[in-house]
């Protein structure tokens, strides 16, 4: 999912949300194991109790079997969650030096990406959204012009609503047409794995 983002800050923010979710899952998994271990100990005590009735001991044994039968599944799921969390942390660490707004707290950085300046926390979330949305619209410019030679009116109207339409999107449209004018085949530009004309916003 992070690979679909247009900026290092956008990818980092997406991974940040995934990291929180995965951390909760890992801790929840630990709690499940503790509860299961406690249940096994509780029923082992029933089995060891000389005053316990035979049926109580039988139920206790069955409960222990049920608890232990889930251990392999729990172990595999837990290890997978820990591995995913480690991967997320590793990618976030690799993205950190490329971020524009790494110097800001998370909530402020989200919006600082939109205006590229220090903003109050309540305004902060717009920054990343603005820059990410700009990248999305620039990608649409490329895809529409490459595939059909024009931009549909509804998408163009959406682009015009972006605050950076005149300063970034219009020049980008001109750049795409300029690049195409120098190509013999429109399909030659599709050989790249990423949009061909997106600016590097990491600096």
Residue pairs with C-beta under 8 A, 6 or more apart in sequence:
1 14
1 18
2 11
2 12
2 14
2 15
2 91
3 11
5 11
5 14
5 132
5 135
6 131
6 132
6 134
6 135
6 136
6 138
6 139
6 198
6 201
7 100
7 113
7 128
7 131
7 132
7 135
7 201
7 202
8 95
8 98
8 99
8 100
8 201
8 202
9 99
9 100
9 101
9 102
9 109
9 113
9 128
9 131
10 113
10 128
10 131
10 132
10 135
11 91
11 95
12 92
12 95
12 96
12 99
12 102
13 106
13 109
13 110
13 128
15 88
15 91
15 92
15 95
16 92
16 106
18 88
19 85
19 88
19 89
19 92
22 81
22 84
22 85
22 88
23 85
25 81
26 78
26 81
26 82
26 85
29 74
29 77
29 78
29 81
30 78
32 74
33 74
33 78
36 67
36 70
36 71
36 74
39 63
39 67
40 63
40 64
40 67
40 68
43 60
43 61
43 63
43 64
43 67
44 60
44 64
46 52
46 56
46 57
46 60
47 57
47 60
47 61
47 64
52 60
96 102
98 202
99 109
99 202
100 112
100 113
100 116
100 201
100 202
100 203
101 108
101 109
101 112
101 113
101 127
101 128
102 109
104 112
104 118
104 124
105 121
105 124
107 121
107 124
107 125
108 118
108 119
108 120
108 121
108 124
109 124
109 127
109 128
110 124
110 125
110 126
110 127
110 128
110 129
111 119
111 123
111 124
111 125
111 126
111 127
111 128
111 129
111 130
112 118
112 119
112 124
112 127
112 128
113 127
113 128
113 129
113 130
113 131
113 132
114 126
114 127
114 128
114 129
114 130
114 131
115 123
115 126
115 127
115 130
116 127
116 131
119 126
119 127
130 162
130 163
130 164
131 201
133 162
134 162
134 164
134 168
134 169
135 198
135 201
137 158
137 159
137 162
137 169
138 168
138 169
138 172
138 195
138 197
138 198
138 199
139 195
139 198
140 151
140 155
140 159
141 151
141 159
141 169
141 172
141 173
141 176
142 176
142 189
142 195
142 196
142 197
142 198
143 195
144 150
144 151
144 152
144 155
145 151
145 173
145 176
145 177
145 180
146 176
146 180
146 186
146 189
146 190
151 159
151 173
159 165
159 169
162 169
172 197
175 197
176 197
179 189
179 196
179 197
180 186
180 189
183 189
189 196
